[in-house]
Amino acid sequence: MNVLPVVGRFAPSPTGAMHLGNARTALLAWLHSRALGGRYLLRFEDLDTGRVRPWAYDTIRRDLDWLGLDWDAESLQSERQELYEQALARLAAAGETYACTCTRREIGQAIEDSAGAPHGQEPVYPGTCRLHPASPGRPAAIRWHVPDETVCVTDALTGETLCQHLPAAAGDFVLRRNDGVYAYHLAVVVDDALMGVTDVVRGADLWAATPRQVALGRALGFPTPRYLHVPLMTDFRGERLAKRGGAPPVQALREGGEEAGRLLAALARSLGWDVPEVVTARDLLPLWRGRLFAANPTLLTNLDGMSKFP
């Protein structure tokens, strides 16, 4: 039995300049791939063209290069839509999708009116259009009729296990919006599988979405990657850093004459790592290895059955 090479990825949305929280996640994903001798992919998640800023692609590339985070291959989701269409067709052929013409307002009202609402921390679609579209004349989204099962996922970094009963926690979620845009959950599952991604390092804000993505991948016959969710970067008030919250973009620091090594050191110290004032990305590899193997000593061999082959 041999272990398949690790393949990781960083998947930013080119909707603006990269902020420090994005940069730290990009760094940790790079450290993970390189620490395990693997490949690191850059994937631009640019399906929502109305929010895309054309200049952001090159700005993100320049920021990553400035930080010393090299990548082995690059892709754009906007150039992969045929693959999402094929995946959606497979689910439709299996009778697992249906058209939904409900508006956000109607969904909210239906949830409010349902006896069991609200379900969990997010609104859960109550299945209004499951038997037939509520308003056939409207543009329709396509939803996945989730299986009536509980899906459990264990995070390879934290050791935390999250179990969700899909109908109650996720509901029948959208795979393609009513404007024809493929939804994040479908695109990310298809891309990770077809790109051979074995290890997904991403922010903790996506932890709650992991069971539904695992279930969708299984329905499509895909292997399940290893998931590692890292803490979100916060400001001095403990609030999540985001572009709209005024967090400084990496571009401004780069173009303002800041030294990349100082920013990398600041990102490392935000994780509680004891580092010098100036470091390189490669200087941080031993620290990530130590964090990684302290959390999961068998990380190279325990891939939940997906990364071994005869």
C-alpha beads as a LAMMPS data file, in Angstrom:
LAMMPS data file: protein, C-alpha beads

310 atoms
309 bonds

1 atom types
1 bond types

-500.0 500.0 xlo xhi
-500.0 500.0 ylo yhi
-500.0 500.0 zlo zhi

Masses

1 110.0

Atoms # bond

1 1 1 0.000 0.000 0.000
2 1 1 1.346 3.411 -0.997
3 1 1 0.199 6.861 0.062
4 1 1 -0.944 9.230 -2.651
5 1 1 0.850 12.604 -2.739
6 1 1 -0.836 15.384 -0.806
7 1 1 -2.582 18.004 -2.928
8 1 1 -3.781 21.184 -1.254
9 1 1 -5.312 24.367 -2.572
10 1 1 -6.068 28.011 -1.905
11 1 1 -9.326 29.168 -3.473
12 1 1 -9.867 32.935 -3.202
13 1 1 -12.768 34.841 -4.709
14 1 1 -11.432 37.693 -6.903
15 1 1 -13.945 40.184 -5.572
16 1 1 -11.333 42.588 -4.241
17 1 1 -7.941 42.806 -2.610
18 1 1 -6.794 39.988 -0.332
19 1 1 -7.054 40.879 3.367
20 1 1 -4.895 39.537 6.192
21 1 1 -7.288 36.765 7.133
22 1 1 -7.160 35.443 3.559
23 1 1 -3.384 35.734 3.594
24 1 1 -3.062 33.687 6.767
25 1 1 -5.289 30.942 5.387
26 1 1 -3.270 30.947 2.156
27 1 1 -0.093 30.650 4.220
28 1 1 -1.387 27.737 6.303
29 1 1 -2.655 25.894 3.223
30 1 1 0.764 26.390 1.599
31 1 1 2.592 25.250 4.728
32 1 1 0.441 22.141 4.912
33 1 1 1.060 21.119 1.304
34 1 1 4.777 21.882 1.370
35 1 1 5.350 20.341 4.821
36 1 1 3.975 17.056 3.516
37 1 1 5.866 17.259 0.232
38 1 1 2.724 17.931 -1.751
39 1 1 1.347 20.171 -4.484
40 1 1 -0.330 23.527 -3.905
41 1 1 -3.050 24.719 -6.284
42 1 1 -4.453 28.203 -6.810
43 1 1 -8.120 28.223 -7.811
44 1 1 -10.059 31.417 -8.402
45 1 1 -13.700 31.025 -7.381
46 1 1 -15.170 33.498 -9.847
47 1 1 -18.571 32.079 -10.794
48 1 1 -20.492 35.063 -9.403
49 1 1 -19.383 37.388 -12.182
50 1 1 -21.344 40.330 -10.832
51 1 1 -19.041 40.504 -7.822
52 1 1 -15.761 39.771 -9.623
53 1 1 -13.239 42.588 -10.027
54 1 1 -10.999 41.876 -13.037
55 1 1 -7.958 43.514 -11.440
56 1 1 -8.203 41.246 -8.378
57 1 1 -6.808 38.162 -10.119
58 1 1 -3.399 39.678 -10.714
59 1 1 -3.394 41.476 -7.375
60 1 1 -3.888 38.190 -5.540
61 1 1 -1.171 36.534 -7.624
62 1 1 1.230 39.374 -6.810
63 1 1 0.391 39.194 -3.094
64 1 1 1.025 35.446 -2.942
65 1 1 4.270 35.784 -4.874
66 1 1 5.413 38.613 -2.576
67 1 1 4.787 36.402 0.456
68 1 1 6.778 33.568 -1.103
69 1 1 3.773 31.278 -1.541
70 1 1 4.381 29.561 -4.863
71 1 1 1.779 27.360 -6.552
72 1 1 1.996 24.440 -8.951
73 1 1 -1.116 25.007 -11.072
74 1 1 -3.852 27.601 -11.482
75 1 1 -7.489 27.413 -12.539
76 1 1 -10.602 29.552 -12.827
77 1 1 -14.016 28.206 -11.948
78 1 1 -15.515 30.335 -14.701
79 1 1 -13.698 28.092 -17.204
80 1 1 -14.970 24.843 -15.655
81 1 1 -18.724 25.253 -15.910
82 1 1 -19.179 22.260 -18.213
83 1 1 -17.904 20.049 -15.378
84 1 1 -20.525 21.425 -12.981
85 1 1 -23.199 20.909 -15.609
86 1 1 -22.159 17.270 -15.986
87 1 1 -22.254 16.702 -12.226
88 1 1 -25.687 18.305 -11.969
89 1 1 -26.926 16.114 -14.817
90 1 1 -25.749 12.988 -12.974
91 1 1 -27.694 13.960 -9.880
92 1 1 -30.754 14.812 -11.975
93 1 1 -30.583 11.464 -13.765
94 1 1 -30.625 9.777 -10.355
95 1 1 -33.777 11.734 -9.424
96 1 1 -31.970 13.664 -6.698
97 1 1 -32.682 17.235 -7.849
98 1 1 -35.727 19.392 -8.444
99 1 1 -36.607 22.860 -9.688
100 1 1 -37.350 25.515 -7.075
101 1 1 -39.116 28.771 -7.890
102 1 1 -39.446 30.078 -4.326
103 1 1 -38.204 33.577 -3.570
104 1 1 -36.119 34.356 -0.497
105 1 1 -39.132 36.071 1.050
106 1 1 -41.361 33.055 0.420
107 1 1 -38.762 30.704 1.880
108 1 1 -38.449 32.870 4.971
109 1 1 -42.206 32.921 5.413
110 1 1 -42.459 29.149 4.945
111 1 1 -39.741 28.587 7.544
112 1 1 -41.464 30.934 9.941
113 1 1 -44.758 29.119 9.427
114 1 1 -43.329 25.601 9.781
115 1 1 -43.804 23.905 13.121
116 1 1 -40.189 22.944 13.548
117 1 1 -38.548 26.201 12.509
118 1 1 -35.972 27.472 12.918
119 1 1 -33.626 24.511 12.389
120 1 1 -30.122 25.109 13.709
121 1 1 -28.174 28.297 13.043
122 1 1 -29.223 28.929 9.454
123 1 1 -32.524 28.975 7.591
124 1 1 -33.360 25.519 6.247
125 1 1 -35.467 25.264 3.111
126 1 1 -38.690 23.402 4.003
127 1 1 -39.057 21.617 0.634
128 1 1 -41.936 23.684 -0.752
129 1 1 -41.134 22.823 -4.401
130 1 1 -40.113 19.229 -3.813
131 1 1 -43.194 17.785 -5.525
132 1 1 -43.624 20.525 -8.142
133 1 1 -42.473 24.144 -8.629
134 1 1 -44.542 26.593 -6.611
135 1 1 -44.674 29.063 -9.519
136 1 1 -43.853 27.365 -12.851
137 1 1 -43.623 30.671 -14.725
138 1 1 -40.640 31.910 -12.726
139 1 1 -36.950 31.202 -13.320
140 1 1 -36.046 28.128 -11.280
141 1 1 -33.093 27.258 -9.097
142 1 1 -32.025 23.617 -8.869
143 1 1 -31.908 22.054 -5.417
144 1 1 -30.435 18.785 -4.225
145 1 1 -32.890 16.560 -2.383
146 1 1 -30.558 15.656 0.474
147 1 1 -30.658 12.068 1.735
148 1 1 -32.356 11.361 5.032
149 1 1 -29.173 10.532 6.887
150 1 1 -26.716 11.822 9.447
151 1 1 -23.229 12.604 8.186
152 1 1 -20.264 12.860 10.552
153 1 1 -16.914 14.477 9.739
154 1 1 -13.792 14.628 11.910
155 1 1 -11.460 17.565 11.464
156 1 1 -7.885 16.331 10.971
157 1 1 -6.402 19.374 12.696
158 1 1 -8.638 19.889 15.716
159 1 1 -9.930 16.340 16.161
160 1 1 -13.449 17.747 16.481
161 1 1 -16.273 15.656 15.033
162 1 1 -19.363 17.303 13.592
163 1 1 -22.479 15.235 12.912
164 1 1 -25.436 16.679 11.040
165 1 1 -28.786 15.220 10.124
166 1 1 -28.876 16.653 6.621
167 1 1 -32.620 17.376 6.264
168 1 1 -32.655 19.250 9.571
169 1 1 -29.268 20.977 9.448
170 1 1 -28.829 21.711 5.744
171 1 1 -32.139 21.088 4.003
172 1 1 -32.389 20.776 0.227
173 1 1 -29.736 23.294 -0.763
174 1 1 -29.229 25.061 -4.093
175 1 1 -26.838 23.611 -6.672
176 1 1 -27.604 26.145 -9.411
177 1 1 -29.182 29.518 -8.827
178 1 1 -32.189 30.741 -10.771
179 1 1 -29.873 33.041 -12.788
180 1 1 -27.891 30.025 -14.002
181 1 1 -24.874 30.507 -11.710
182 1 1 -23.610 27.270 -10.206
183 1 1 -23.588 27.352 -6.424
184 1 1 -20.498 27.233 -4.250
185 1 1 -21.225 23.835 -2.714
186 1 1 -21.462 22.059 -6.071
187 1 1 -18.485 23.810 -7.644
188 1 1 -16.127 23.302 -4.728
189 1 1 -16.999 19.606 -4.378
190 1 1 -16.538 18.958 -8.100
191 1 1 -13.303 20.949 -8.292
192 1 1 -11.669 19.369 -5.253
193 1 1 -12.466 15.899 -6.550
194 1 1 -11.447 16.395 -10.180
195 1 1 -8.292 18.281 -9.240
196 1 1 -7.243 15.457 -6.950
197 1 1 -7.285 17.587 -3.802
198 1 1 -6.554 15.372 -0.805
199 1 1 -6.316 18.016 1.918
200 1 1 -8.581 21.054 2.321
201 1 1 -7.177 23.711 4.653
202 1 1 -9.704 26.513 5.059
203 1 1 -11.287 28.872 7.561
204 1 1 -13.362 27.665 10.488
205 1 1 -16.362 29.568 9.123
206 1 1 -16.832 26.731 6.608
207 1 1 -16.769 23.927 9.186
208 1 1 -20.564 23.805 9.447
209 1 1 -20.839 23.320 5.663
210 1 1 -18.500 20.332 5.612
211 1 1 -20.998 17.485 6.220
212 1 1 -23.237 18.581 3.323
213 1 1 -20.221 18.838 1.012
214 1 1 -19.048 15.373 2.074
215 1 1 -22.539 13.995 1.402
216 1 1 -22.723 15.674 -2.003
217 1 1 -19.327 14.300 -2.930
218 1 1 -20.400 10.810 -1.976
219 1 1 -23.563 11.125 -4.055
220 1 1 -21.352 11.973 -7.043
221 1 1 -19.056 9.040 -6.339
222 1 1 -16.102 11.203 -5.291
223 1 1 -13.538 10.388 -2.578
224 1 1 -13.676 12.456 0.603
225 1 1 -10.708 14.763 1.194
226 1 1 -9.200 15.423 4.570
227 1 1 -10.493 18.663 6.105
228 1 1 -8.473 20.970 8.344
229 1 1 -10.236 24.102 9.565
230 1 1 -8.087 26.925 10.908
231 1 1 -9.206 29.752 13.205
232 1 1 -10.370 32.968 11.623
233 1 1 -8.043 35.905 12.108
234 1 1 -9.462 38.576 14.399
235 1 1 -8.645 42.191 15.123
236 1 1 -7.867 43.648 18.524
237 1 1 -11.579 43.628 19.392
238 1 1 -11.788 39.919 18.657
239 1 1 -13.928 40.498 15.566
240 1 1 -13.412 38.557 12.346
241 1 1 -11.222 40.378 9.854
242 1 1 -12.921 41.052 6.537
243 1 1 -12.568 43.525 3.702
244 1 1 -15.808 45.241 4.574
245 1 1 -14.673 45.602 8.184
246 1 1 -11.683 47.741 7.289
247 1 1 -8.934 45.108 7.554
248 1 1 -5.844 46.319 5.660
249 1 1 -5.411 44.608 2.300
250 1 1 -2.132 42.864 1.596
251 1 1 -1.830 44.942 -1.571
252 1 1 -1.638 48.157 0.453
253 1 1 1.114 46.754 2.657
254 1 1 3.048 45.401 -0.325
255 1 1 2.805 48.613 -2.319
256 1 1 3.453 50.721 0.794
257 1 1 6.934 49.293 1.274
258 1 1 6.221 46.792 4.044
259 1 1 8.647 43.877 4.252
260 1 1 7.007 40.553 3.405
261 1 1 8.976 38.786 6.125
262 1 1 7.568 41.093 8.790
263 1 1 4.015 40.429 7.678
264 1 1 4.662 36.673 7.648
265 1 1 6.041 36.932 11.183
266 1 1 2.958 38.864 12.288
267 1 1 0.689 36.240 10.756
268 1 1 2.650 33.490 12.546
269 1 1 2.512 35.313 15.882
270 1 1 -1.250 35.674 15.501
271 1 1 -1.309 31.870 15.790
272 1 1 0.718 31.962 19.004
273 1 1 3.945 30.906 17.311
274 1 1 7.218 32.264 18.737
275 1 1 9.081 33.577 15.699
276 1 1 11.660 36.291 14.938
277 1 1 10.630 39.695 13.669
278 1 1 11.324 38.673 10.077
279 1 1 10.798 35.196 8.629
280 1 1 10.283 33.455 5.304
281 1 1 7.434 31.097 4.559
282 1 1 9.884 28.198 4.534
283 1 1 11.121 29.173 7.991
284 1 1 7.631 28.357 9.259
285 1 1 7.496 24.808 7.866
286 1 1 8.882 23.155 11.049
287 1 1 6.310 24.990 13.178
288 1 1 3.448 23.751 11.044
289 1 1 4.830 20.219 11.063
290 1 1 4.969 20.347 14.847
291 1 1 1.397 21.651 15.097
292 1 1 0.203 19.114 12.578
293 1 1 1.733 16.013 14.056
294 1 1 0.891 17.041 17.611
295 1 1 -2.726 17.079 16.490
296 1 1 -2.583 13.911 14.401
297 1 1 0.607 11.781 14.534
298 1 1 -0.683 9.406 11.848
299 1 1 -1.573 12.143 9.394
300 1 1 0.392 10.725 6.477
301 1 1 -1.224 7.304 6.615
302 1 1 -4.682 7.895 8.049
303 1 1 -6.674 9.351 5.150
304 1 1 -10.012 7.718 5.858
305 1 1 -9.351 5.234 3.081
306 1 1 -9.196 7.766 0.255
307 1 1 -5.484 8.224 -0.323
308 1 1 -4.266 4.670 -0.405
309 1 1 -4.081 2.446 -3.420
310 1 1 -2.701 -1.066 -4.095

Bonds

1 1 1 2
2 1 2 3
3 1 3 4
4 1 4 5
5 1 5 6
6 1 6 7
7 1 7 8
8 1 8 9
9 1 9 10
10 1 10 11
11 1 11 12
12 1 12 13
13 1 13 14
14 1 14 15
15 1 15 16
16 1 16 17
17 1 17 18
18 1 18 19
19 1 19 20
20 1 20 21
21 1 21 22
22 1 22 23
23 1 23 24
24 1 24 25
25 1 25 26
26 1 26 27
27 1 27 28
28 1 28 29
29 1 29 30
30 1 30 31
31 1 31 32
32 1 32 33
33 1 33 34
34 1 34 35
35 1 35 36
36 1 36 37
37 1 37 38
38 1 38 39
39 1 39 40
40 1 40 41
41 1 41 42
42 1 42 43
43 1 43 44
44 1 44 45
45 1 45 46
46 1 46 47
47 1 47 48
48 1 48 49
49 1 49 50
50 1 50 51
51 1 51 52
52 1 52 53
53 1 53 54
54 1 54 55
55 1 55 56
56 1 56 57
57 1 57 58
58 1 58 59
59 1 59 60
60 1 60 61
61 1 61 62
62 1 62 63
63 1 63 64
64 1 64 65
65 1 65 66
66 1 66 67
67 1 67 68
68 1 68 69
69 1 69 70
70 1 70 71
71 1 71 72
72 1 72 73
73 1 73 74
74 1 74 75
75 1 75 76
76 1 76 77
77 1 77 78
78 1 78 79
79 1 79 80
80 1 80 81
81 1 81 82
82 1 82 83
83 1 83 84
84 1 84 85
85 1 85 86
86 1 86 87
87 1 87 88
88 1 88 89
89 1 89 90
90 1 90 91
91 1 91 92
92 1 92 93
93 1 93 94
94 1 94 95
95 1 95 96
96 1 96 97
97 1 97 98
98 1 98 99
99 1 99 100
100 1 100 101
101 1 101 102
102 1 102 103
103 1 103 104
104 1 104 105
105 1 105 106
106 1 106 107
107 1 107 108
108 1 108 109
109 1 109 110
110 1 110 111
111 1 111 112
112 1 112 113
113 1 113 114
114 1 114 115
115 1 115 116
116 1 116 117
117 1 117 118
118 1 118 119
119 1 119 120
120 1 120 121
121 1 121 122
122 1 122 123
123 1 123 124
124 1 124 125
125 1 125 126
126 1 126 127
127 1 127 128
128 1 128 129
129 1 129 130
130 1 130 131
131 1 131 132
132 1 132 133
133 1 133 134
134 1 134 135
135 1 135 136
136 1 136 137
137 1 137 138
138 1 138 139
139 1 139 140
140 1 140 141
141 1 141 142
142 1 142 143
143 1 143 144
144 1 144 145
145 1 145 146
146 1 146 147
147 1 147 148
148 1 148 149
149 1 149 150
150 1 150 151
151 1 151 152
152 1 152 153
153 1 153 154
154 1 154 155
155 1 155 156
156 1 156 157
157 1 157 158
158 1 158 159
159 1 159 160
160 1 160 161
161 1 161 162
162 1 162 163
163 1 163 164
164 1 164 165
165 1 165 166
166 1 166 167
167 1 167 168
168 1 168 169
169 1 169 170
170 1 170 171
171 1 171 172
172 1 172 173
173 1 173 174
174 1 174 175
175 1 175 176
176 1 176 177
177 1 177 178
178 1 178 179
179 1 179 180
180 1 180 181
181 1 181 182
182 1 182 183
183 1 183 184
184 1 184 185
185 1 185 186
186 1 186 187
187 1 187 188
188 1 188 189
189 1 189 190
190 1 190 191
191 1 191 192
192 1 192 193
193 1 193 194
194 1 194 195
195 1 195 196
196 1 196 197
197 1 197 198
198 1 198 199
199 1 199 200
200 1 200 201
201 1 201 202
202 1 202 203
203 1 203 204
204 1 204 205
205 1 205 206
206 1 206 207
207 1 207 208
208 1 208 209
209 1 209 210
210 1 210 211
211 1 211 212
212 1 212 213
213 1 213 214
214 1 214 215
215 1 215 216
216 1 216 217
217 1 217 218
218 1 218 219
219 1 219 220
220 1 220 221
221 1 221 222
222 1 222 223
223 1 223 224
224 1 224 225
225 1 225 226
226 1 226 227
227 1 227 228
228 1 228 229
229 1 229 230
230 1 230 231
231 1 231 232
232 1 232 233
233 1 233 234
234 1 234 235
235 1 235 236
236 1 236 237
237 1 237 238
238 1 238 239
239 1 239 240
240 1 240 241
241 1 241 242
242 1 242 243
243 1 243 244
244 1 244 245
245 1 245 246
246 1 246 247
247 1 247 248
248 1 248 249
249 1 249 250
250 1 250 251
251 1 251 252
252 1 252 253
253 1 253 254
254 1 254 255
255 1 255 256
256 1 256 257
257 1 257 258
258 1 258 259
259 1 259 260
260 1 260 261
261 1 261 262
262 1 262 263
263 1 263 264
264 1 264 265
265 1 265 266
266 1 266 267
267 1 267 268
268 1 268 269
269 1 269 270
270 1 270 271
271 1 271 272
272 1 272 273
273 1 273 274
274 1 274 275
275 1 275 276
276 1 276 277
277 1 277 278
278 1 278 279
279 1 279 280
280 1 280 281
281 1 281 282
282 1 282 283
283 1 283 284
284 1 284 285
285 1 285 286
286 1 286 287
287 1 287 288
288 1 288 289
289 1 289 290
290 1 290 291
291 1 291 292
292 1 292 293
293 1 293 294
294 1 294 295
295 1 295 296
296 1 296 297
297 1 297 298
298 1 298 299
299 1 299 300
300 1 300 301
301 1 301 302
302 1 302 303
303 1 303 304
304 1 304 305
305 1 305 306
306 1 306 307
307 1 307 308
308 1 308 309
309 1 309 310
